Structures are given as structure tokens and as C-alpha cells.
Amino acid sequence: MKHYSLTTLLNTFSTKTGKKRTIFNGTPVGGTSSALVKALLFSLPLLEYAAIFNPFVFTKLGIVTAIVMYIVGMSLIMMAIFLIILKTRKQVLLKINDSWHQYFPSVDIKMLLATGITPYSDFFKYYGEYARMQLSEEELYTKLQNAFILMQEENKELLIAIEKDNKNI
């Protein structure tokens, strides 16, 4: 696997200001851009609307059938959006996982990116603060290491509970 720099890794799942991305950006690691994925996701409902409610198709279907087809199509589009986001996320995580473990072997990146409460829930608060400082990569690495140590100390009980739960699986 290719080794990526720390800033490249952080740019895949956060913005330059340290805010967590809703859709991962694969561009830094040679994947699909999050802007392209967002454009695709926004265009799907519009394309469906144009396909169903154009004058030719609409006169063939009628209003009731067109509305039912639009609703069914929207539910299929929502499923497609979920699968596209899931695939994008998995691709980015596969590419950066090895490099992440070289920098922070004790920190599970999935716990860092989880939306629920984890020992590393404050990561983006710390990273946002450091991103505004515009530190060099070495300084950023040192500060993030210290932040992880601090988060682990603050959430010691939660880490112990997670380790116990993982042993029972």
C-alpha cells in the first residue's frame, strides 16, 4: 500500500478548516472527488423529474401514474445515494488505513470518524484549532499525538468498556 502524508490523510475526511466532511474526499488519495459525488447525488432527483414529467412521457402516463413513479423512483434514488456514500467511504478508508496506523497505531480510525460517542469525539475540535494555526506537518503530528493522549485520559472509562466489549465478541 502507498504511504500518504498526515495532511493528505486528514484532507480525505475533513476540510482544511478541520470540519468533518459529510462525504469523504478521495481526491488526495487518487479516488473520486467529493464535489463530483455531491454533484451526482444532487442531479439524480432532477434527472428523474425530467424523465418522468417531460411532456412526452407525462401524457403517456397520466398524473397519478407519474406521481407514483416519481415517489417509487425517489425511494430507489435514496437507496442509491446510501450505497454511493457507503462505497465512497469504504474506498477512502481502505486506502488510508495503513498510513493512518503508521502515524497513530493505537487509534482506530473508525472510532475517530464515528458519529456516536467515542473516546475521540473531540478530535475535530482539536484538529480545527490546529488547522487554524497552519502548523507544519511535524508540529501537527506532535499536537495530534498529544490530543489523542488527552482524549484517552479524559475518556479512560469508555476505552476500558470498549476493550471489554471487544474481548466478549
SULQUI-V837433 format. One record per residue. N is the residue number from 1. RES is the residue in one small letter. NEAR is the number of other C-alpha atoms within 8 Angstrom. Layout:
# SULQUI-V837433
N_RES_NEAR + N_RES_NEAR
This chain:
# SULQUI-V837433
1_m_4 + 2_k_5 + 3_h_6 + 4_y_9 + 5_s_7 + 6_l_10 + 7_t_7 + 8_t_10 + 9_l_14 + 10_l_9 + 11_n_11 + 12_t_14 + 13_f_11 + 14_s_12 + 15_t_11 + 16_k_7 + 17_t_8 + 18_g_13 + 19_k_9 + 20_k_8 + 21_r_9 + 22_t_4 + 23_i_10 + 24_f_12 + 25_n_15 + 26_g_14 + 27_t_10 + 28_p_10 + 29_v_12 + 30_g_6 + 31_g_10 + 32_t_10 + 33_s_9 + 34_s_11 + 35_a_7 + 36_l_8 + 37_v_9 + 38_k_9 + 39_a_8 + 40_l_8 + 41_l_9 + 42_f_8 + 43_s_8 + 44_l_9 + 45_p_10 + 46_l_8 + 47_l_8 + 48_e_10 + 49_y_10 + 50_a_8 + 51_a_8 + 52_i_11 + 53_f_9 + 54_n_9 + 55_p_6 + 56_f_6 + 57_v_10 + 58_f_12 + 59_t_7 + 60_k_6 + 61_l_9 + 62_g_8 + 63_i_7 + 64_v_7 + 65_t_8 + 66_a_12 + 67_i_8 + 68_v_8 + 69_m_9 + 70_y_11 + 71_i_8 + 72_v_8 + 73_g_9 + 74_m_9 + 75_s_8 + 76_l_8 + 77_i_10 + 78_m_8 + 79_m_8 + 80_a_8 + 81_i_9 + 82_f_8 + 83_l_8 + 84_i_8 + 85_i_9 + 86_l_8 + 87_k_8 + 88_t_12 + 89_r_10 + 90_k_8 + 91_q_10 + 92_v_14 + 93_l_8 + 94_l_8 + 95_k_10 + 96_i_11 + 97_n_9 + 98_d_10 + 99_s_12 + 100_w_12 + 101_h_10 + 102_q_7 + 103_y_7 + 104_f_8 + 105_p_8 + 106_s_5 + 107_v_9 + 108_d_7 + 109_i_8 + 110_k_6 + 111_m_10 + 112_l_11 + 113_l_6 + 114_a_9 + 115_t_4 + 116_g_5 + 117_i_7 + 118_t_9 + 119_p_13 + 120_y_11 + 121_s_10 + 122_d_8 + 123_f_10 + 124_f_10 + 125_k_8 + 126_y_10 + 127_y_10 + 128_g_11 + 129_e_9 + 130_y_12 + 131_a_11 + 132_r_7 + 133_m_6 + 134_q_6 + 135_l_9 + 136_s_6 + 137_e_8 + 138_e_7 + 139_e_8 + 140_l_10 + 141_y_9 + 142_t_8 + 143_k_9 + 144_l_10 + 145_q_9 + 146_n_8 + 147_a_10 + 148_f_11 + 149_i_8 + 150_l_8 + 151_m_11 + 152_q_11 + 153_e_7 + 154_e_7 + 155_n_9 + 156_k_9 + 157_e_6 + 158_l_9 + 159_l_10 + 160_i_8 + 161_a_8 + 162_i_8 + 163_e_8 + 164_k_8 + 165_d_8 + 166_n_7 + 167_k_6 + 168_n_5 + 169_i_4
